[in-house]
Amino acid sequence: MRTKIVSADQLAAIQEKVRSAGRKLVLTNGCFDLLHLGHVRYLQAARALGDALAVAINGDESVRALKGEGRPLNGEAERAEVVASLECVDHVVIFPETRATRLLKTVRPSIYVKGGDYTAETLDGEERAALEKTGAEIRILPFEAGYSTSSLIERIKKLSA
């Protein structure tokens, strides 16, 4: 699984090979703190859109900035290895920022996928601009209702109280 975990520069080189072969690299990103069925279905659907799926995982500091103190529950290396273990995932990269703008500029994916909790309008403006500049297609996949890491954490807290 660890061979699936690559740096941003390695992923950019992989993307060049994929693109030159006439194939499409799909990229998505997220925290993936406690992997649940909603994540798995989302990643499977993202993979179906292209020929290879790369998952960018927010680093620990950016998860803390996005989700608050006490998060992530699992460190970035653990989260990366768990996501890399999925058959539908071809590559995993860890990025330190809260937004994927720099990574998008480096990797230049063919397709960028976000979940249904986003819309084309709510996608970060800098991310959208980077994608438009590289000609990447933006796809929003339907939200998988009933699955949320934050709500799962709250349920666990209630059980242990």
Secondary structure, DSSP 4 states (H G I P E B T S, - for coil): -GGGB--HHHHHHHHHHHHHTT--EEEEEE--SS--HHHHHHHHHHHTTSSEEEEEEE-HHHHHHHH-TT--SS-HHHHHHHHHTSTT--EEEEE-SSS-HHHHHHH--SEEEE-TT--TTTS-HHHHHHHHHHT-EEEEPPP-TT--HHHHHHHHHHHH-
